[in-house]
Amino acid sequence: MASPRTESLHPDAAGIDMLPGVAALERLLAGQRAALETVAAALPALDAASALMAGAIASGGRLVYAGAGSSALMAMADALELPGTYGVDPDRILILMAGGLPRDSRMPGDTEDDAEEAARAAQAIRAGDLVIAVAASGATPYPMSIAREGRARGARVVAIANNPGAPIFELADVAVCLPTPPEVIAGSTRMGAGTAQKAALNLSSTLMGIRLGQVHDGMMVGLVADNAKLRGRARGMVERIAGVTPGAADGALAKAAGAVKPAVLIARGMSADSARALLGATEGNLRAALARIDDPDRAARREDTNHGSEE
């Protein structure tokens, strides 16, 4: 039986251990670039995956990231950034990693084969959740079991793998295939496969943030500032969008408890309660809320037209 691509030898890797440092790094970098190029063909699948992610969050479900080894680390990195970047409630994110989340530098390898532990962990999955299962080989027992159990419990599944025809795709509503070349260091999927996975996860979750109204002209308006760096970033966003001075932006942010979107509306003259109510009426979409302030009659007509077309 032929080895999966992620375990094959790279044709240009022979003698890499005898090369000068820079020459070895050039080959490693070439491998990373080649891996990243595979993401382009997966954009339609990532679009579909993002739509499922946004739908799960919008409807009260959760994102359940699942994996083992380096694939799980890529998934975990994406998951942990979502609250700070796009204001996703941490309670709406679940990370299931073979062996549990690392507490130190130890990450045992045998746990990726523990399908029974995965089945137990998957009992936390609920209908309406979205499972994002990541596995370089696409056959790792732990994420396979999570995907299988998740489907049985009424969740939908996005599967990300680096081998065409991976078994995990059979369990997926959306299959994201990233056919990365063999690793320059054979089997070291933290390299090319991991790079492609990280890019794919970043793209899909960022598009999710856009769909959820957490991005405005490239600014992460879903942010809630809780440290000095983020307070400065939030101030800049409120200044730019609302067209106010730094002092006015700081005052609005104070009234909004550091949340950018209501702060923008407060800076435009609304009370904190009115700003929150308007954002509720526009499903958290700042652009739609600003349109109501700038031209309420036009915004109302547009909404009437949209409702009419839906009927």
Secondary structure, 3 states (H helix, E strand, C coil): CCCCHHHCCCCCCCCHHHCCHHHHHHHHHHHHHHHHHCCHHHHHHHHHHHHHHHHHHHCCCCEEEEECHHHHHHHHHHHHHHHHHHCCCHHHEEEEECCCCCCCCCCCCHHHHCHHHHHHHHHHCCCCCEEEEEECCCCCHHHHHHHHHHHHCCCEEEEEECCCCCHHHHHCCEEEECCCCCCCCCCCCCCHHHHHHHHHHHHHHHHHHHHCCCCECCECCCCECCCHHHHHHHHHHHHHHHCCCHHHHHHHHHHCCCEHHHHHHHHCCCCHHHHHHHHHHCCCCHHHHHHHHHCHHHHHHHHHHHHHHHC
